Amino acid sequence: MEFALNKIDKHWDNYRSLNQHMNDLKRKVMELNGMKEDTDSRMSAELLPRKKLKREVQIWLENVEKINGEVQSLDGKIGESSRFTRGFHAEDVLKRIREVEELIQQGKFQDGLVVDDPQWIGQVLSKTTLSGEGAKACEEEIWQCLMDDEVRQIGVWGMGGVGKTSIMKFNIVIWTTVSKEMSIAKLQKDMASKIGVSFCGDEDEITRAGMLFEALSRKRKSVIILDDLWQKVPLDKVGIPEPSTGSKLVLTTRSFDVCRKMSCRAIKVKPLVEEKSWKLFSEKVGRGILNIPEVELIAKKIVERCVGLPLGVITIASCMKDIDDLYEWRNALKELSDRKKSVNGLEEEFQQLRFSYDRLKDPKLQHCFLSCALYPEDWEIEERELVQLWIAEGLVEEMDSRQAEFDRGRAIMNRLLNNCLLEDFSKWDNRRLVKMHDLVRDMALHITSAKPRFFVKADMGLREPPNVQEWSEDLEKVSLMRNRELESIPEGFFSHMDGLKVLDLSGNSIASLPNSISNLKNLTALLLADCSRLKYVPSLSNLRALKGLDLEGTDIKEVPHGMQNLSSLKCLKLYCWKIDEIPNGIFPRPSCLQVLNVRDALIGGKEVAELKKLENFRGRFYDLHNLDMYVQAFHGREEPREYLIIVGERGWHGEIYSSKTIALRVGRVYANQIMLPRHIKELIVCDSSFESHEEEYPIFSRFFLTSIRNFPSLKILEISNAKYTKRLFSPNCMPPNLRELYIWHCNQLEEIIASEERGRATMEFCLPRLKEMKLYSLPELKSICSVDAVMICESLERLSVMYCLRLKRMPFKLLQVEPSSPVKPVLRLEPMELFESIEWADPDFKFKLIRGLRFL
């Protein structure tokens, strides 16, 4: 009897505490999902080409999805339980709390989300794959050595530009570019990043070598490629094991002596023979041009001066492409001949590349090319970032708009690409990346050692600032970017650099900037992005020539002093976690600002509206009133071309997919209070409470000042955690050009499109451009639209309905569902039992789905 009473007491305690435990579980799940959103944002930034997600991150994301489903299911079971049986779920709730807490701890990923993908294939650096028997024979010899257990170290050598890197097109484990000024510490860190070894930062060289040695020794069959070696590398000091059976070390170098000192089987990449050089030149310059006999004669003499170097052949041919003027060909030959006589001590390949540089003729175009050398060797440069630098330097002529200047910058980029002075490396997330061949960069640095004067020590592993002897007063541009161990710069460092125009210190560990920066009156670009320890920036009031200022990712807490004096400033990036608010009146009047990114910091709508030239804006308004002031200010004038405006509480970090986005996180919303820009493309409504005496009224009819149907540019709509919301749209309120609709975690939502009176003829809702719809965790959702209505979505590609357990009917009617149709929709239903229990509006629809759709 006592045992039974104890069981009853325990069950009663469980019943009384269940609500509290369930609330705790829901709060923790919200925290977990917030971490997942942050992780998704980080993935967008970190998942670059040649990277892949760590396996632990993949497993964590899968477990987060799984626990969300389990909690949703558990919540449904508790809701359906009687008062007596509810207590039996207490242990399950406590178990889920522990699992969620464990996932929260696991999800911090302080060492990053990605590792290098070992499966990528070596990138071909030249535009044309090397051809000819010599190149093929060289590749075959390298392959034979890789397959030969007796050969463990291979040295591929030859003069610069002959194609050593291009030939190395093998599936590899590790590929590391070794700069001319090699440092063991930098090489160790590069190697570590390739194989997923994490350094804390306080290890010495010997400890790092031990960690690398241990990790690499476990890779029994591996190929390590050290590209562009200039001197012997002490493998033991780096931590690279001597290659054993199944492992290989391959290096590329311009020096046979390096191969000899590294005990490598030396394989020389020879220049192209005359016939192959002519064939390559003809392909690049256009065979039609060479049909002119006089031009062909001169062209062959030009090819002779390329001495079989593919890079030289390609760059010169690109410069002369489609030129049919005989006099210009004669002049080109004379320039090459004169250069060979006049430039003493300059490498043969430099002379050919210098010819391509000189043929640009326009000094601004040449300066644009030289600015690419400010980035580290073998660096993948984002096109937009590079053009922004050119604009800040004043190398792109001023135009009526930022977009026009960017278009002009892109035309310059294409000119450099067409002349093979830059390489179109890849596209990532619709962004173009370009690279400089190491030899081209060497030539650019050679030019900038004289005039214009650059000082470049980018990604060199510096711990201390360069010696004073290395500086000169006539420097125009300085790049010390990505020296992670550089922690300080002496106070008077910039005292005698009056002519300095560009200063790039981004990605360093400096905590403060010296006050001498305040006197750089000719500075046009100050780049400090990702200086995550930077807390102090001196007054900028004297930098009146400054056009670009990037403080994104720094640790500063306040906007630097003197901003109101920066009358030339066009681009300001102030996305800093510790800046809570942008004070009113900090921008000069009138302002030249075209780009402003303050992201999470509060800024007044009126303050932004007064920036008459603004074209790109990212920031946060305190409330809907500030959004209204911003929107009203742009009546009768063009709104920014791109914007992300967050309204309300800090902490929204979702992904955005459009160039004109509003994210509302505003707490309580009242009737007719929301005003939107007329050309908005993406609207996100999250964590907001729509309170009204008329609960039945759809929120997009009741709370928005203008019907959402009147926004023809609106393509993406996302609603999550909207409280007191039973219906979203009235029947005549759907955005006509909507492409993506996402709705989740709206616990009281019953209908997406409100029902009309019964007895009316069947309604058809046409969403001709809708490609994707996701409905997730909507426990009260009963219908997508009224029982008499159908939705015609002829472009639908993805439909996902998850944990909408009360949904009774699918109204979709696809006009094209045959296997031959170009549209092949993907259906995701969870739980899968929904497929059988849901009513389908079209009697044949279910059969057509099985035949024409794929399931996730």
C-alpha positions in Angstrom: 0.0 0.0 0.0 2.8 2.4 0.9 4.6 1.6 -2.3 1.4 2.5 -4.3 1.0 5.8 -2.4 4.6 6.7 -3.1 4.0 6.1 -6.8 0.9 8.2 -6.7 2.7 11.1 -4.9 5.5 11.0 -7.4 3.1 11.0 -10.3 1.2 14.0 -8.7 4.5 15.9 -8.3 5.4 15.1 -11.9 2.0 16.4 -13.0 2.3 19.7 -11.1 5.9 20.3 -12.3 5.2 19.3 -15.9 4.2 22.8 -17.1 7.3 24.4 -15.6 9.6 21.7 -17.1 7.8 22.1 -20.5 8.3 25.9 -20.4 12.0 25.3 -19.6 12.3 22.9 -22.5 10.7 25.4 -24.9 13.0 28.2 -23.8 16.1 26.0 -24.2 14.9 24.9 -27.6 14.5 28.5 -28.6 18.1 29.2 -27.4 19.3 26.2 -29.4 17.5 27.3 -32.5 19.0 30.8 -32.1 22.4 29.1 -32.0 21.5 27.2 -35.2 20.5 30.5 -36.9 23.9 32.0 -35.9 25.6 28.8 -37.1 23.8 29.1 -40.5 25.0 32.7 -40.8 28.5 31.7 -40.0 28.3 28.9 -42.5 27.4 31.5 -45.2 30.6 33.4 -44.4 33.0 30.4 -43.8 31.8 27.8 -46.4 34.1 29.2 -49.2 35.3 27.3 -52.2 37.6 24.4 -51.3 36.1 24.2 -47.8 33.7 21.7 -46.3 31.7 21.5 -43.1 33.4 19.7 -40.2 31.7 16.3 -39.6 30.9 17.3 -36.0 29.0 20.4 -37.3 27.0 18.2 -39.8 26.1 15.8 -37.0 25.2 18.7 -34.6 22.9 20.3 -37.3 21.2 16.9 -37.9 20.7 16.4 -34.1 19.2 19.9 -33.8 16.7 19.1 -36.5 16.0 15.7 -34.8 15.4 17.2 -31.3 13.1 19.9 -32.7 10.9 17.2 -34.2 11.0 15.1 -31.0 10.1 18.1 -28.8 7.3 19.0 -31.2 5.9 15.5 -31.1 6.2 15.4 -27.3 4.4 18.7 -27.0 1.6 17.2 -29.1 1.3 14.1 -27.0 1.1 16.1 -23.8 -1.6 18.3 -25.3 -3.7 15.3 -26.2 -3.1 13.5 -22.8 -5.7 13.5 -20.0 -5.1 15.1 -16.7 -4.2 11.7 -15.2 -1.8 10.6 -17.9 0.0 13.9 -18.4 2.4 13.2 -15.5 3.8 10.1 -17.3 5.6 12.4 -19.7 7.6 14.2 -17.1 10.7 11.9 -17.4 10.6 12.4 -21.2 10.6 16.2 -20.8 13.5 16.1 -18.4 15.4 13.8 -20.7 14.9 16.2 -23.7 16.0 19.2 -21.5 19.3 17.3 -20.8 19.7 16.5 -24.5 19.0 20.2 -25.5 21.5 21.5 -22.9 24.1 19.1 -24.2 23.5 20.3 -27.8 23.9 23.9 -26.6 27.2 23.1 -25.1 28.4 21.3 -28.2 27.3 24.0 -30.6 29.8 26.7 -29.8 32.4 25.6 -32.4 35.0 28.2 -31.3 37.6 26.7 -33.7 35.4 27.3 -36.7 32.9 25.3 -38.8 34.9 24.3 -41.8 38.0 22.5 -42.8 39.8 22.4 -46.1 38.3 19.9 -48.5 41.1 17.4 -49.4 39.2 16.2 -52.5 39.5 19.4 -54.5 41.5 19.3 -57.7 44.5 21.6 -58.1 43.4 24.9 -59.8 44.8 25.6 -63.2 46.3 29.0 -62.9 46.6 29.9 -66.6 43.6 30.4 -68.9 44.7 27.7 -71.3 45.7 24.2 -70.3 49.3 23.6 -71.3 49.6 21.5 -74.4 52.3 19.8 -76.3 54.4 16.7 -76.0 56.7 18.3 -73.4 54.0 19.1 -71.0 52.4 15.7 -71.4 55.7 14.0 -70.9 56.3 16.0 -67.8 52.9 15.1 -66.4 53.5 11.4 -67.1 56.9 11.5 -65.5 55.4 13.1 -62.3 52.7 10.5 -62.3 55.2 7.6 -62.6 57.1 9.0 -59.7 53.9 9.3 -57.6 53.2 5.6 -58.4 56.8 4.5 -57.6 57.3 3.5 -54.0 61.0 4.1 -54.3 60.5 7.8 -55.1 59.2 9.7 -52.1 60.2 13.3 -52.8 59.7 15.0 -56.2 60.9 18.4 -57.3 59.2 20.1 -60.2 61.4 23.0 -61.3 61.7 25.5 -64.1 61.7 29.2 -64.7 58.8 31.4 -63.6 55.7 31.3 -65.8 56.7 28.0 -67.5 53.7 26.2 -66.0 54.9 24.2 -63.0 51.8 24.9 -60.9 49.5 24.3 -63.9 50.9 20.8 -64.4 50.2 19.8 -60.9 46.6 18.8 -61.5 46.2 15.9 -59.3 43.8 15.0 -56.5 45.7 15.9 -53.4 45.6 15.9 -49.6 47.5 19.1 -48.8 48.5 22.0 -51.1 50.4 24.9 -49.5 51.8 27.9 -51.3 55.1 28.9 -49.7 56.0 32.6 -50.2 59.3 34.0 -51.2 59.9 35.3 -47.6 59.1 32.0 -46.0 58.5 31.8 -42.2 58.3 28.4 -40.4 55.5 29.7 -38.2 53.3 30.7 -41.1 54.0 27.5 -43.0 53.0 25.5 -39.9 49.7 27.4 -39.5 48.9 27.0 -43.2 49.6 23.3 -43.0 47.5 23.0 -39.8 44.5 24.7 -41.5 44.7 22.2 -44.3 44.5 19.1 -42.1 42.2 20.4 -39.4 44.8 20.8 -36.6 43.9 23.7 -34.3 46.6 25.8 -32.6 45.6 27.7 -29.4 48.0 30.5 -30.2 50.5 30.2 -27.4 52.4 27.1 -28.7 56.1 27.5 -29.6 57.6 26.3 -32.9 58.6 22.9 -31.5 55.2 22.2 -30.0 53.5 23.1 -33.3 55.9 20.9 -35.2 55.1 18.0 -32.9 51.3 18.4 -33.3 51.7 18.5 -37.1 54.1 15.5 -37.1 51.6 13.5 -35.1 48.7 14.4 -37.4 50.5 13.9 -40.7 52.0 10.5 -39.5 48.5 9.2 -39.2 47.9 9.9 -42.9 49.6 6.9 -44.4 48.8 7.6 -48.0 49.1 11.2 -48.7 50.6 13.8 -51.1 51.9 17.0 -49.7 52.6 19.7 -52.3 54.7 22.7 -51.4 54.1 25.2 -54.2 56.6 27.9 -55.2 59.5 27.1 -52.9 62.5 29.6 -53.0 64.8 27.9 -50.5 65.3 24.6 -48.6 62.6 23.9 -46.1 63.7 22.1 -42.9 60.9 19.5 -42.8 61.6 18.5 -39.2 61.2 22.0 -37.9 57.9 22.4 -39.7 56.6 19.1 -38.5 56.4 17.3 -41.9 57.5 13.6 -41.6 60.0 12.2 -44.0 57.8 10.5 -46.7 57.3 6.8 -46.1 55.7 4.1 -48.2 52.5 5.4 -49.7 53.3 9.1 -48.9 54.8 11.7 -51.2 56.3 15.1 -50.9 56.1 17.2 -54.1 57.5 20.7 -54.4 57.5 23.3 -57.3 60.4 25.7 -57.5 62.3 27.9 -60.0 65.6 26.5 -58.7 67.2 23.2 -59.4 69.4 23.8 -56.4 66.3 23.7 -54.1 65.5 20.3 -55.6 69.0 19.1 -54.9 69.1 20.4 -51.3 65.7 18.8 -50.6 66.9 15.4 -52.0 64.1 15.3 -54.6 63.8 13.5 -57.9 64.1 16.6 -60.1 61.8 17.0 -63.0 62.3 20.0 -65.2 59.4 21.7 -66.9 60.9 23.0 -70.1 59.7 26.0 -72.1 57.4 25.4 -75.1 59.1 24.6 -78.4 58.7 27.3 -81.1 55.9 25.4 -82.8 53.8 25.0 -79.6 54.4 28.6 -78.6 53.1 29.8 -82.0 50.0 27.5 -81.7 49.2 28.9 -78.2 49.8 32.5 -79.4 47.5 32.0 -82.4 44.7 30.5 -80.3 44.8 33.5 -77.9 45.2 36.4 -80.5 42.7 35.1 -83.0 43.6 33.3 -86.2 41.8 35.8 -88.3 44.3 38.5 -87.4 47.2 36.3 -88.4 45.8 35.9 -92.0 47.3 39.3 -92.7 50.8 38.3 -94.0 52.7 41.4 -92.7 51.1 40.9 -89.2 52.0 37.2 -89.1 55.6 38.0 -89.8 55.8 40.4 -86.9 53.8 38.2 -84.6 56.3 35.3 -85.1 59.1 37.7 -84.1 57.1 38.6 -81.0 56.6 35.0 -80.1 60.4 34.4 -80.4 60.9 37.0 -77.7 58.6 35.0 -75.3 61.3 32.2 -75.2 58.7 29.5 -74.8 57.1 30.8 -71.5 53.4 30.0 -71.6 52.5 32.9 -69.3 54.4 35.4 -71.5 52.8 34.0 -74.7 49.3 34.2 -73.2 49.6 37.7 -71.7 51.1 39.3 -74.8 48.7 37.5 -77.1 45.8 38.8 -75.0 47.1 42.4 -75.3 47.2 42.1 -79.1 43.9 40.2 -79.5 41.8 41.5 -82.4 44.2 44.3 -83.3 44.6 44.4 -87.1 46.6 47.6 -87.4 50.0 46.8 -88.9 51.6 50.0 -87.3 50.5 48.9 -83.8 52.0 45.5 -84.3 55.3 47.1 -85.4 55.2 49.3 -82.4 54.6 46.4 -80.1 57.6 44.5 -81.5 59.8 47.7 -81.0 58.6 48.1 -77.4 59.6 44.4 -76.7 63.0 44.8 -78.4 63.8 48.1 -76.7 62.8 46.7 -73.3 65.1 43.7 -73.7 68.0 46.1 -74.4 67.3 48.6 -71.7 66.3 46.6 -68.7 69.3 45.0 -67.2 69.1 42.3 -64.6 65.3 42.0 -65.0 64.2 38.4 -65.5 63.1 37.4 -69.0 59.5 36.7 -67.9 59.3 40.1 -66.1 60.0 41.8 -69.4 57.1 40.1 -71.1 54.7 40.8 -68.3 55.9 44.5 -68.1 54.9 44.7 -71.8 51.3 43.8 -70.9 51.3 46.3 -68.1 52.6 49.1 -70.3 50.1 48.3 -73.0 47.3 49.3 -70.5 48.6 52.9 -71.2 46.0 54.6 -68.9 47.8 55.4 -65.6 44.6 54.8 -63.6 44.2 51.4 -65.1 47.8 50.6 -64.3 47.3 51.8 -60.7 44.2 49.5 -60.4 46.3 46.6 -61.4 49.1 47.5 -59.0 46.7 47.7 -56.1 46.0 44.0 -56.5 49.5 43.4 -55.2 48.4 44.7 -51.7 46.8 41.3 -51.1 48.8 38.3 -49.9 50.4 35.9 -52.4 47.9 33.5 -54.0 45.0 35.3 -52.4 41.5 34.9 -53.8 40.3 38.5 -54.0 36.6 39.3 -54.0 35.7 41.5 -56.9 33.4 43.8 -55.0 36.0 44.4 -52.3 38.7 45.2 -54.9 36.4 47.7 -56.8 35.5 49.4 -53.5 39.2 49.9 -52.8 39.7 51.4 -56.3 36.8 53.8 -55.7 38.2 54.8 -52.3 41.6 55.4 -53.9 40.0 57.7 -56.5 41.1 55.4 -59.4 37.5 55.1 -60.6 36.2 58.4 -61.9 33.4 60.0 -59.8 30.0 59.4 -61.3 26.4 60.1 -60.4 25.9 56.9 -58.4 27.9 54.2 -56.6 26.4 51.6 -59.0 27.8 53.5 -62.0 31.2 53.6 -60.3 31.0 49.9 -59.6 30.0 49.2 -63.2 33.1 51.2 -64.3 35.2 49.3 -61.8 34.0 46.0 -63.2 34.8 47.1 -66.7 38.4 47.8 -65.5 38.4 44.3 -63.9 37.4 42.8 -67.2 40.2 44.7 -69.0 42.8 43.2 -66.6 41.3 39.8 -67.0 41.3 40.0 -70.7 45.0 41.0 -70.6 45.6 37.9 -68.4 47.1 40.2 -65.7 44.4 38.8 -63.3 42.8 35.4 -63.4 39.1 34.7 -63.0 39.4 32.2 -60.3 35.9 31.2 -59.4 32.4 32.3 -58.4 31.1 31.9 -54.9 27.6 32.9 -53.8 27.2 34.9 -57.1 30.4 36.8 -56.3 33.4 36.7 -58.6 36.9 36.0 -57.1 40.1 36.9 -58.9 43.7 36.0 -58.4 47.2 37.2 -59.3 49.7 34.7 -60.7 52.7 34.8 -58.3 54.9 35.9 -61.1 52.6 38.7 -62.1 52.5 39.8 -58.5 56.3 39.8 -58.3 56.4 42.0 -61.3 53.8 44.4 -59.7 55.8 44.6 -56.5 59.0 45.2 -58.5 57.3 48.2 -60.2 56.0 49.5 -56.8 59.5 49.4 -55.3 60.2 52.5 -57.3 57.2 54.7 -58.2 54.4 54.6 -57.0 55.9 53.3 -53.8 54.2 50.5 -52.0 55.1 48.6 -48.8 53.5 45.2 -48.7 54.0 42.6 -45.9 50.6 40.9 -46.2 50.1 37.6 -44.4 53.8 37.3 -43.6 53.4 36.1 -40.0 54.8 39.4 -38.6 55.0 39.7 -34.8 56.7 43.0 -34.7 56.2 46.1 -37.0 58.8 46.3 -39.8 62.0 48.1 -39.1 62.2 51.9 -39.6 64.9 51.3 -42.3 62.3 49.5 -44.5 60.0 52.6 -44.6 60.3 55.7 -46.7 58.6 59.0 -46.6 57.3 58.7 -50.2 55.1 55.7 -49.5 51.7 55.8 -51.1 50.2 52.5 -50.0 50.9 50.2 -47.1 49.5 46.7 -46.6 50.2 44.8 -43.4 47.0 42.8 -43.6 46.5 39.4 -42.0 49.5 39.3 -39.7 47.5 37.7 -36.8 50.4 37.9 -34.4 51.1 41.6 -34.9 49.8 43.1 -31.6 51.1 46.7 -31.6 52.4 49.6 -33.7 54.7 52.2 -32.2 53.2 55.6 -31.4 55.2 57.6 -34.0 55.1 55.0 -36.7 53.2 57.1 -39.3 54.7 60.5 -38.4 56.6 61.0 -41.6 54.3 59.4 -44.1 52.5 62.5 -45.3 51.8 61.1 -48.8 50.2 57.8 -47.6 46.9 57.2 -49.4 46.0 53.6 -48.5 46.6 51.8 -45.2 45.4 48.2 -44.8 45.9 46.8 -41.3 42.9 44.4 -41.5 43.1 41.0 -39.8 45.7 41.9 -37.2 45.7 41.7 -33.4 46.5 45.3 -32.6 44.6 46.7 -29.6 45.1 50.4 -30.5 46.1 52.6 -33.3 48.9 55.1 -32.8 47.9 58.8 -32.6 50.2 59.5 -35.6 47.5 58.2 -37.9 45.5 61.4 -37.1 47.9 63.3 -39.3 47.7 61.3 -42.5 45.9 64.1 -44.3 46.1 62.4 -47.7 44.8 59.1 -46.6 41.8 57.9 -48.8 41.4 54.4 -47.5 41.8 53.1 -43.9 41.0 49.4 -43.7 40.8 47.8 -40.2 38.3 45.0 -40.7 38.6 41.9 -38.5 41.0 43.6 -36.1 39.1 41.8 -33.4 41.1 43.2 -30.5 41.1 46.8 -31.6 39.6 49.0 -28.9 41.1 52.4 -29.5 41.0 54.6 -32.7 42.3 58.1 -32.3 40.5 61.2 -33.7 39.9 61.1 -37.4 38.9 64.8 -37.7 42.0 65.6 -39.9 41.4 62.8 -42.4 39.3 65.0 -44.7 40.5 63.1 -47.8 39.2 59.8 -46.4 36.8 58.0 -48.8 36.7 54.5 -47.3 36.7 53.5 -43.6 36.3 49.9 -42.6 36.0 49.1 -38.9 33.9 46.0 -39.3 34.6 43.3 -36.7 36.7 45.5 -34.4 36.2 45.7 -30.6 35.5 49.4 -30.4 32.6 50.6 -28.2 32.0 54.0 -29.7 32.1 55.7 -33.0 35.5 57.3 -33.5 35.8 61.0 -32.8 35.8 63.5 -35.7 33.5 61.6 -38.0 31.5 64.8 -38.8 34.6 66.2 -40.5 35.0 63.4 -43.0 33.3 65.3 -45.8 34.8 63.0 -48.6 33.7 59.7 -46.9 31.8 57.5 -49.3 31.9 54.1 -47.7 31.6 53.5 -43.9 31.5 50.0 -42.4 30.8 50.0 -38.7 29.4 46.6 -38.0 30.9 46.2 -34.5 29.3 44.1 -31.8 30.0 46.5 -29.0 28.6 49.6 -30.7 25.0 49.8 -29.4 24.0 53.1 -31.0 25.0 55.6 -33.7 24.6 59.1 -32.2 22.6 61.7 -34.2 24.7 64.3 -36.0 27.9 62.3 -36.5 27.8 62.5 -40.3 29.0 65.6 -42.2 26.4 67.8 -43.8 26.1 67.5 -46.7 27.3 63.9 -46.8 28.9 61.9 -49.6 28.1 58.6 -48.0 27.0 56.0 -50.5 27.6 52.8 -48.4 26.7 52.6 -44.7 26.8 49.3 -42.7 26.1 49.6 -39.0 24.0 46.3 -38.9 23.1 45.8 -35.2 23.7 49.3 -33.9 20.6 51.5 -33.5 20.3 54.5 -35.8 17.6 57.0 -36.3 15.4 56.7 -39.4 15.6 60.5 -39.9 19.4 60.4 -39.7 19.6 57.8 -42.5 17.0 59.6 -44.6 19.1 62.7 -44.6 22.0 60.9 -46.4 20.9 62.0 -49.8 23.5 59.9 -51.8 23.0 56.6 -49.8 22.8 53.6 -52.1 23.6 50.7 -49.8 22.4 50.6 -46.2 22.5 48.0 -43.4 21.3 49.0 -40.0 18.7 48.7 -37.2 15.9 51.0 -36.3 14.5 51.1 -32.7 10.9 50.9 -33.7 8.3 51.1 -36.4 8.1 54.9 -36.0 11.7 55.2 -37.2 10.9 52.9 -40.1 8.0 55.1 -41.1 10.2 58.3 -41.0 12.7 56.5 -43.3 10.0 55.3 -45.7 8.3 58.6 -45.9 11.5 60.4 -46.6 12.0 58.4 -49.8 8.6 59.4 -51.3 9.4 61.2 -54.5 13.1 60.2 -54.5 14.9 57.0 -55.3 15.4 54.7 -52.3 18.8 52.9 -51.8 19.6 50.1 -54.3 20.4 47.7 -51.5 19.3 47.6 -47.9 18.9 45.3 -44.9 16.9 47.1 -42.3 16.3 45.4 -38.9 13.5 46.9 -36.8 13.3 46.2 -33.1 15.3 44.1 -30.7 18.9 43.3 -31.3 19.9 39.7 -32.0 18.3 38.8 -35.4 21.0 37.0 -37.5 19.0 35.1 -40.0 20.1 34.6 -43.6 19.0 37.1 -46.3 18.5 36.2 -49.9 17.6 39.6 -51.4 19.1 43.0 -52.0 16.1 44.9 -50.4 15.2 43.3 -47.1 13.2 44.4 -44.0 13.3 42.2 -40.8 10.7 43.1 -38.2 11.4 42.0 -34.6 9.2 44.6 -32.9 7.3 43.0 -30.0 3.8 44.5 -30.0 2.2 45.7 -33.2 -1.0 47.6 -33.5 -3.4 48.1 -36.4 -2.3 50.1 -39.5 1.2 50.7 -38.0 3.6 49.0 -40.5 4.8 51.0 -43.5 7.1 49.4 -46.0 9.4 50.7 -48.8 7.7 50.5 -52.1 10.3 48.3 -53.8 10.9 45.8 -51.0 12.0 42.4 -52.2 12.1 40.4 -48.9 10.1 40.8 -45.7 10.9 38.9 -42.5 8.5 39.1 -39.5 9.7 37.3 -36.4 9.1 37.4 -32.6 6.3 39.9 -32.9 3.0 40.1 -31.2 -0.1 41.2 -33.3 -2.6 42.3 -30.7 -6.1 43.3 -31.8 -9.7 43.1 -30.6 -10.5 41.6 -34.0 -8.5 38.3 -33.7 -10.1 36.9 -36.8 -8.7 39.6 -39.0 -5.6 38.5 -41.1 -2.5 40.4 -40.0 -1.5 41.4 -43.5 -4.8 43.2 -43.9 -5.1 44.7 -40.4 -1.6 45.8 -39.4 0.0 47.0 -42.6 -0.8 50.5 -43.8 -0.7 49.5 -47.4 -2.0 46.1 -48.7 1.0 43.8 -49.2 -0.5 43.1 -52.6 0.7 46.5 -53.7 4.3 45.5 -53.5 5.0 43.9 -56.8 8.8 43.5 -56.1 8.2 41.4 -53.0 9.7 38.0 -53.7 10.4 36.4 -50.3 8.2 36.4 -47.2 9.1 34.8 -43.9 7.0 34.7 -40.8 8.1 33.1 -37.5 7.0 33.2 -33.8 4.2 35.6 -34.6 2.0 35.6 -31.5 -1.8 36.1 -31.4 -1.9 35.3 -35.1 -4.7 33.1 -36.5 -4.7 34.2 -40.1 -2.1 35.8 -42.4 -3.8 36.9 -45.6 -7.2 37.9 -46.8 -8.1 36.3 -50.1 -7.3 39.4 -52.1 -4.1 40.3 -50.3 -1.5 37.7 -51.6 1.6 39.3 -53.1 1.3 38.7 -56.8 5.0 37.9 -57.5 5.9 35.9 -54.4 8.5 33.3 -55.0 9.3 32.0 -51.6 7.0 31.6 -48.5 8.4 30.4 -45.1 6.2 30.1 -42.0 7.2 28.5 -38.8 6.6 28.4 -35.0 3.4 30.3 -35.1 1.6 28.4 -32.4 -1.9 29.9 -32.9 -2.0 30.1 -36.7 -5.1 28.3 -38.1 -5.2 29.5 -41.7 -2.7 31.0 -44.1 -5.4 32.5 -46.4 -8.6 33.4 -44.6 -11.8 31.6 -45.6 -14.5 33.4 -47.5 -18.2 32.9 -46.9 -19.5 29.3 -47.6 -21.5 28.7 -50.7 -19.4 30.7 -53.1 -18.0 29.2 -56.2 -14.7 27.5 -56.0 -11.9 30.2 -55.7 -8.6 29.8 -57.4 -5.5 31.5 -55.9 -2.9 31.9 -58.6 0.7 32.2 -57.4 2.4 31.7 -60.8 5.9 32.5 -59.6 5.9 30.6 -56.2 8.8 28.3 -56.2 9.2 27.2 -52.6 6.8 27.0 -49.6 7.9 25.7 -46.1 5.5 25.3 -43.3 7.1 24.1 -40.0 5.8 23.6 -36.5 2.4 25.1 -36.8 0.4 23.0 -34.3 -3.0 24.7 -34.9 -2.8 25.0 -38.7 -5.9 23.4 -40.1 -6.0 24.8 -43.7 -3.8 26.6 -46.1 -6.8 28.2 -47.7 -10.6 27.7 -47.5 -12.1 24.2 -48.2 -13.6 25.5 -51.5 -10.4 26.9 -52.8 -7.4 25.6 -54.8 -4.0 27.1 -55.3 -2.4 27.1 -58.8 1.4 27.2 -58.4 2.8 26.2 -61.8 6.4 27.1 -60.8 6.4 25.2 -57.5 9.7 23.4 -57.0 9.9 22.7 -53.3 7.0 22.1 -50.8 7.8 21.2 -47.2 5.2 20.6 -44.5 6.6 19.5 -41.2 4.9 19.0 -37.8 1.6 20.6 -38.9 -0.3 17.8 -37.3 -3.8 19.3 -37.6 -3.6 20.1 -41.3 -6.4 18.4 -43.1 -6.2 19.5 -46.7 -3.7 20.2 -49.5 -5.2 22.8 -51.9 -2.4 22.7 -54.5 -3.0 22.2 -58.1 0.0 22.0 -60.4 -0.6 22.6 -64.1 2.7 20.8 -65.0 3.4 17.6 -63.2 4.3 15.2 -66.0 7.8 13.6 -65.9 8.6 15.5 -69.1 7.9 18.9 -67.4 10.8 21.2 -66.8 9.5 21.8 -63.2 10.2 18.8 -61.0 8.9 19.7 -57.5 10.3 18.2 -54.3 7.8 17.2 -51.6 8.7 16.9 -47.9 6.1 15.7 -45.4 6.8 14.9 -41.8 5.5 12.8 -40.4 5.0 10.8 -43.6 1.6 9.6 -42.3 0.3 13.0 -43.4 0.5 11.9 -47.0 -2.3 9.3 -46.5 -4.4 11.3 -44.0 -4.5 14.7 -45.8 -7.3 15.5 -48.2 -6.1 16.5 -51.7 -8.0 19.2 -53.5 -7.4 17.7 -56.9 -8.7 14.1 -57.1 -5.8 13.0 -59.3 -3.2 15.1 -57.5 -2.0 12.3 -55.2 -1.3 10.0 -58.0 0.4 12.7 -60.0 2.6 13.5 -57.0 3.8 9.9 -56.8 4.5 9.8 -60.5 5.9 13.2 -61.0 7.4 14.4 -57.8 10.4 13.4 -55.7 10.3 13.0 -52.0 12.9 14.1 -49.5 
